[in-house]
Amino acid sequence: MAENIKYNEALKKAMKLCAGREFCRSEIESRLEKWGIQPAEREKILKALQKDKFIDEIRFSTAYARDKFKHNRWGKVKIAVMLKSKGIDEDTIQQAVGSIDEEEYINTLRKLIETHRKSVRAKNSFELRGKLVRFAISRGFEPDLIYRILEEEE
């Protein structure tokens, strides 16, 4: 009887969490583990949450990609790596990253490079280009896109 109450409490608590913001399956699973829920019950809770659409990996991934791009100005590579670290499958990651508007993506990268160029000190254009490339790669943008934008600006 006590385990059933624990199960119901954990399910309600997880539902409340998921109603507040998007979570992926692995995040909820780790919360359930932290709360001391047994593996068999964790799985039942996760299935119930997915069935009732409290957890939806595609919805989570798309929202995550959109938010990280718009607010943190991350590139697709960094977003994909972070989603992978959360246990999201490759097809879902590609779908989420593909939902980012390509024109907005390129314009964001241009603005980042332009803004960073103003604060970078370099002895010559070769050093400046290297610093800009490293900066954009650290933000998770694709090297071929970075080089193409730098070529356009020269």
C-alpha positions in Angstrom: 0.0 0.0 0.0 2.8 2.4 0.9 4.5 1.8 -2.5 1.3 2.6 -4.3 1.0 5.9 -2.6 4.6 6.7 -3.4 3.9 5.8 -7.1 0.8 8.0 -7.2 2.6 10.9 -5.5 5.6 10.6 -7.8 3.3 10.5 -10.9 1.4 13.6 -9.7 4.7 15.4 -8.9 6.1 14.5 -12.4 2.9 15.6 -14.1 3.1 19.0 -12.3 6.7 19.4 -13.3 5.9 18.6 -17.0 2.9 20.9 -17.0 5.2 23.8 -16.0 7.8 23.4 -18.8 9.2 20.9 -21.3 11.2 18.0 -20.1 12.8 15.1 -21.9 12.4 11.5 -20.8 15.9 11.3 -19.4 15.4 14.4 -17.2 12.2 13.1 -15.7 13.8 9.7 -15.3 16.7 11.1 -13.3 14.3 13.1 -11.1 12.3 9.9 -10.4 15.5 8.2 -9.5 16.5 11.0 -7.2 13.1 10.7 -5.5 13.8 7.0 -4.8 11.4 5.5 -7.2 12.2 1.9 -8.2 13.1 1.1 -11.8 9.9 -0.8 -12.6 7.8 2.0 -11.2 9.9 4.6 -13.0 9.2 2.9 -16.3 5.4 2.8 -15.5 5.4 6.5 -14.6 7.4 7.4 -17.8 5.0 5.4 -20.0 2.0 7.1 -18.4 3.6 10.6 -18.9 4.3 9.8 -22.5 0.8 8.3 -23.1 -0.8 11.5 -21.7 1.6 13.7 -23.7 3.3 15.2 -20.7 6.6 14.1 -22.2 7.1 14.3 -26.0 10.7 14.1 -27.2 9.9 15.8 -30.5 8.1 18.7 -28.9 10.9 19.0 -26.3 13.7 18.9 -28.9 12.1 21.4 -31.1 11.5 23.8 -28.2 15.0 23.3 -26.9 16.5 24.0 -30.4 14.4 27.1 -30.9 15.2 28.5 -27.5 18.9 27.8 -27.5 19.2 29.3 -31.0 17.1 32.4 -30.2 18.3 33.2 -26.7 21.8 31.7 -26.5 22.6 32.1 -30.2 23.9 28.6 -30.4 24.6 26.9 -33.7 23.1 23.6 -34.9 26.2 21.6 -34.0 26.1 22.6 -30.3 22.4 22.2 -30.1 22.6 18.7 -31.6 25.4 17.7 -29.2 23.5 18.9 -26.2 20.3 17.1 -27.3 22.4 13.9 -27.8 23.7 14.3 -24.3 20.1 14.2 -23.1 19.5 10.9 -24.7 17.5 12.2 -27.7 17.6 9.9 -30.8 19.3 11.1 -34.0 16.2 11.4 -36.1 14.5 13.6 -33.5 17.6 15.7 -33.3 17.7 16.2 -37.0 14.1 17.2 -37.1 14.5 19.7 -34.2 17.7 21.3 -35.7 15.9 21.3 -39.1 13.1 23.4 -37.7 15.5 26.4 -37.3 14.8 29.0 -40.1 17.9 28.9 -42.4 17.8 32.6 -43.3 17.6 33.6 -39.6 20.3 31.2 -38.8 22.7 32.7 -41.4 21.8 36.3 -40.3 22.5 35.4 -36.7 25.9 34.0 -37.5 26.7 37.1 -39.6 25.7 39.4 -36.7 27.8 37.3 -34.2 30.9 37.5 -36.4 30.4 41.2 -37.0 29.9 42.0 -33.3 32.9 39.8 -32.3 35.1 41.4 -35.0 34.8 44.8 -33.2 36.2 43.4 -30.0 39.0 41.2 -31.3 42.5 42.4 -31.5 44.7 40.9 -34.1 48.0 41.7 -35.7 46.9 40.8 -39.2 43.9 39.6 -41.2 45.0 35.9 -40.9 45.0 36.0 -37.1 41.7 37.9 -37.1 40.1 35.3 -39.4 41.4 32.5 -37.1 40.0 34.1 -34.0 36.6 34.7 -35.7 36.5 31.1 -36.9 37.3 29.7 -33.5 34.7 31.9 -31.8 31.9 30.8 -34.2 32.9 27.2 -33.9 32.8 27.5 -30.1 29.2 28.7 -30.5 28.3 25.6 -32.5 28.2 26.8 -36.0 29.3 24.7 -39.0 32.8 25.5 -40.3 31.9 25.5 -43.9 29.1 28.1 -43.2 31.5 30.2 -41.2 34.1 30.3 -44.0 31.5 31.1 -46.6 30.3 34.1 -44.5 33.8 35.3 -43.9 34.6 35.1 -47.7 31.5 37.1 -48.4 32.6 39.9 -46.1 36.1 40.2 -47.5 
